[in-house]
Amino acid sequence: MGIVRQWWYVVAGFLVLLSVPQSVSAASHWQDNATVTIVNGKVKGREDAFETWVWKALPYARPPVGELRWQAPLDPEPWSDVLEETAFCNMCPQYATGLFDNGSSQITVGDEDCLYLNIWRPRSGATTLPVYFWIHGGSNKQGSADPYDSSVIAGTENMVVVTINYRLGPLGWFTHPAFRDGTDEANSSGNFALLDIIKALEWVRDNIEAFGGDPGNVTISGQSAGGVNVFSLMISPLASGLFHRAVSMSGQLQPDAMSDGDAYADSVIEALLVANGTPEEQAATARKNMTNKEIRDFMRAQNAEELYSAIQELDGNPDIFADGAVIHADGPDALDDPANYNQVPIIIGSTSEEAKLFMFMAGLHKTWGNVLYQGFAKQGTRAARSIGMDSLADKMGSHARQPGVYSYIFTYGQYRAFGYNAWPTSKGPTFTKSWALALGSFHALDIPFHFGLIGSFSLFNLDELLFREDNRAGYEALSDAMISYTAQFARTGDPNTEGLPQWAGWSTENGAKKFLLFDADDDGYVIEMAEDVP
């Protein structure tokens, strides 16, 4: 079996090279102009901050609607006029959670016509720039590319930055025998969102030179679900050759079984039958009596609002299926064999108190005592990181042929009973906990530092609490350092850059200093290698 899989990865990589479209015109080279010719037509960008150009809402695939719902994405249709968009595209359908709905009374927000990407680059004549490809987070069920303004990192670090939307929830991850009937392995996978991301990477391969980017130097990066998707692309034969470095922030690799997806899909079909008038006690029998074509037609006839409305009480919605075609059937164990994954340099990162965001959202700060709350946050985060991230670094770091593996832990904001706290310890959400204890260095806090968007990142409102004038010098220095490390990694595959502390590669030896800690005080960054979080 191992030999067969190795053979499949070689063949898949070769097929990717042959898959460049032959019947469309080629993209132009960068002309230092807002109007750019790409494979499907002309697009016009606009001036943005930090001496950058930005192109918004460029289609990288056809709208996945009608017969194309729950299908692998297809190349976009060409256009004859100059495409010029001033706003971001629709976010993909998702539940209206309060983060993105702007007070909507609907169950969902977004539109299925959502497969678009955005590009930033410096306003200069520079070419062959490194390409930084960002995959947003949100549990693979919510979110969009909109909040990730990339003008800072594109303009200050001389990179081309691409941010994308991809299908979410049951529209992005859905497997059932009815949708595997008579179709190819990719369309049978259920991993339609991953196929979207791969399609966007193919778009970059074919078009990014027109924006001055180097298609031979693409870094994929993502946080949370985006980090999960980065790891998934690492074990995807279909993504072979489409990226050359990887950054996974707070990600993991634990794909679901196809059988779990099938069971969930059965419950979705039955919920929709009930919503369409079938008595609940008859729904299972009615589903079993439907042909595969009847199921496909029935499912595609429901609009997104009807779909989400019918299934909102269901548990689960598995995502990332170990299908054996889009991603390796062995899941994280594929990393045990260098022949079974895409070997590129990688940065693996997390925050030191990841769990606190979820504990806070669950209201545990109101009911748990301080000692239990802090202890569970720290130990729970460490255990999850060890299983979901460190184990993957160990797997890759043990291979002689694996390029650099680097890991960081973001500790800024971490609660300390003794010592420096960036959060005010005199204020908090309850009388019993300060903000430092309640949230600390929580899941996703590293994002605004990573993009240089402290104080303006739309998913957070931390001004006057964490980002104050008295500690500005420290957090700005930390953000600048993190951006410099990442940009150097995107350029060379090694994050080490002159003037910053040395970032050693991952070590599998006990007691080795394997993590770079990202922290700051009121006056500047505090960055050092460590064995673990103190």
Secondary structure by P-SEA (a helix, b strand, c coil): caaaaaaaaaaaaaaaaacccccbbbbbccccccccccccbbbbbbbbcccccccccccccccccccccccccccbbbbccbbbbcccccccccccccccccccccccccccccbbbbbbbccccccccbbbbbbbbccccccccccccccccccccbbbbbbbccccccccccccccccccccccccccaaaaaaaaaaaaaaaaccccccccccbbbbbbccaaaaaaaaaaacccccccccccccccbbbbbbcaaaaaaaaaaaaaaaaaaacccccaaaaaaaaccaaaaaaaaaaccaaaaaaaccccccccccccccccccccccccccccccccccbbbbccccccaaaaaaaacccccccaaaaaaaaaaaaaaaaaaccaaaaaaaaacccccbbbbbbbccccccccccccccccccccccccccccccccccccccccccccccccccccccccccccaaaaaaaaaaaaaaaaaaaaacccccccccccccccccccccccbbbbbccccbbbbbbccccc
